[in-house]
Amino acid sequence: MDKPLFETKIVNKNGVDGVAYVNTSEGLRVVTSSPLSDAPGTNPEELFGLAMTTCLNATIQSLLKARGFANESRVESTIQLKRESSGVGFFFDVKLFASIKDFDFKEAEQIVASAEKRCPVSKLTQGAETLEIHTVPYS
């Protein structure tokens, strides 16, 4: 098997109420809390949104650069926690909105579609029925 380009280890011992951290001496530590409480901290919805928007936008930027463009791009997300229709369990309803500044809209759609196929985080979610990626005008 190929040697990884990067590896990290993340630890969470307390579920949604506690601390999650990157397992290195200088690693990121975040306080976690339920999105349904007023307690300080972040939650899986926010962390997933950060991961997805960052990775997708980095991939869009890479594709633009490879084609000789330096246009700004932006990815925003809305992550909703919803209850399963059976009443048992939960799911994320995810909507992403990608845009490229001063770029032909049809070409932007092609770049975003290509980025969706190449983005490592997006690859984890391909085929997910509760995730949508839309190209929108830059604002």
FILOZA-909275 format. One record per residue (C-alpha): residue number from 0; residue in three letters; x, y, z. Coordinates in steps of 0.1 Angstrom, whole numbers, plus 5000, padded with zeros to 4 digits. Example, Ala and Ser with C-alpha at 12.3 -4.5 7.8 and 13.67 -1.06 7.14 Angstrom:
2
- 0,ALA,5123,4955,5078
- 1,SER,5137,4989,5071
//
This chain:
139
- 0,MET,5000,5000,5000
- 1,ASP,5012,5035,4993
- 2,LYS,5027,5056,5020
- 3,PRO,5002,5083,5031
- 4,LEU,5009,5119,5023
- 5,PHE,4995,5129,5057
- 6,GLU,4982,5112,5088
- 7,THR,4965,5125,5119
- 8,LYS,4949,5110,5150
- 9,ILE,4919,5126,5165
- 10,VAL,4906,5117,5200
- 11,ASN,4871,5122,5215
- 12,LYS,4865,5106,5249
- 13,ASN,4832,5123,5259
- 14,GLY,4810,5123,5229
- 15,VAL,4793,5156,5222
- 16,ASP,4799,5171,5256
- 17,GLY,4836,5174,5263
- 18,VAL,4868,5180,5244
- 19,ALA,4880,5166,5211
- 20,TYR,4916,5170,5201
- 21,VAL,4943,5162,5176
- 22,ASN,4966,5138,5193
- 23,THR,4999,5158,5192
- 24,SER,5015,5181,5217
- 25,GLU,5006,5212,5195
- 26,GLY,4973,5198,5182
- 27,LEU,4940,5216,5180
- 28,ARG,4917,5211,5210
- 29,VAL,4880,5220,5208
- 30,VAL,4854,5221,5234
- 31,THR,4823,5202,5221
- 32,SER,4787,5205,5231
- 33,SER,4753,5195,5219
- 34,PRO,4739,5218,5192
- 35,LEU,4706,5215,5212
- 36,SER,4721,5231,5243
- 37,ASP,4733,5266,5251
- 38,ALA,4767,5252,5264
- 39,PRO,4798,5267,5248
- 40,GLY,4816,5247,5222
- 41,THR,4813,5234,5187
- 42,ASN,4795,5203,5175
- 43,PRO,4797,5177,5147
- 44,GLU,4774,5198,5124
- 45,GLU,4798,5228,5126
- 46,LEU,4829,5206,5123
- 47,PHE,4815,5188,5093
- 48,GLY,4806,5221,5076
- 49,LEU,4841,5234,5082
- 50,ALA,4857,5203,5068
- 51,MET,4834,5201,5037
- 52,THR,4836,5238,5028
- 53,THR,4873,5240,5033
- 54,CYS,4881,5209,5013
- 55,LEU,4857,5216,4984
- 56,ASN,4869,5252,4981
- 57,ALA,4906,5241,4982
- 58,THR,4898,5217,4954
- 59,ILE,4880,5244,4934
- 60,GLN,4911,5266,4938
- 61,SER,4934,5238,4927
- 62,LEU,4913,5232,4896
- 63,LEU,4912,5270,4888
- 64,LYS,4950,5273,4892
- 65,ALA,4956,5242,4870
- 66,ARG,4936,5260,4843
- 67,GLY,4956,5292,4847
- 68,PHE,4929,5312,4866
- 69,ALA,4934,5331,4899
- 70,ASN,4897,5339,4905
- 71,GLU,4884,5339,4941
- 72,SER,4860,5312,4950
- 73,ARG,4837,5307,4980
- 74,VAL,4819,5278,4995
- 75,GLU,4792,5282,5021
- 76,SER,4772,5255,5038
- 77,THR,4740,5250,5057
- 78,ILE,4740,5219,5080
- 79,GLN,4708,5210,5097
- 80,LEU,4703,5183,5123
- 81,LYS,4670,5165,5117
- 82,ARG,4652,5136,5133
- 83,GLU,4646,5105,5112
- 84,SER,4610,5102,5100
- 85,SER,4607,5070,5122
- 86,GLY,4614,5093,5152
- 87,VAL,4644,5071,5160
- 88,GLY,4678,5086,5152
- 89,PHE,4691,5117,5135
- 90,PHE,4707,5128,5102
- 91,PHE,4725,5158,5087
- 92,ASP,4707,5177,5059
- 93,VAL,4736,5194,5041
- 94,LYS,4735,5220,5014
- 95,LEU,4766,5236,4999
- 96,PHE,4768,5266,4978
- 97,ALA,4799,5272,4956
- 98,SER,4807,5302,4936
- 99,ILE,4836,5316,4915
- 100,LYS,4841,5354,4912
- 101,ASP,4841,5369,4877
- 102,PHE,4837,5336,4860
- 103,ASP,4812,5323,4834
- 104,PHE,4784,5305,4853
- 105,LYS,4784,5274,4831
- 106,GLU,4821,5271,4834
- 107,ALA,4818,5275,4872
- 108,GLU,4793,5247,4873
- 109,GLN,4818,5225,4855
- 110,ILE,4846,5234,4879
- 111,VAL,4823,5227,4909
- 112,ALA,4811,5194,4895
- 113,SER,4847,5184,4889
- 114,ALA,4857,5195,4924
- 115,GLU,4829,5175,4939
- 116,LYS,4843,5144,4923
- 117,ARG,4879,5151,4934
- 118,CYS,4875,5166,4969
- 119,PRO,4885,5140,4995
- 120,VAL,4858,5149,5019
- 121,SER,4832,5150,4991
- 122,LYS,4843,5115,4981
- 123,LEU,4833,5103,5015
- 124,THR,4797,5116,5010
- 125,GLN,4792,5107,4973
- 126,GLY,4757,5092,4969
- 127,ALA,4745,5107,5002
- 128,GLU,4708,5114,4998
- 129,THR,4710,5143,5023
- 130,LEU,4738,5163,5007
- 131,GLU,4734,5187,4978
- 132,ILE,4761,5209,4962
- 133,HIS,4749,5239,4942
- 134,THR,4768,5264,4920
- 135,VAL,4755,5299,4927
- 136,PRO,4765,5334,4915
- 137,TYR,4794,5349,4934
- 138,SER,4783,5375,4960
//
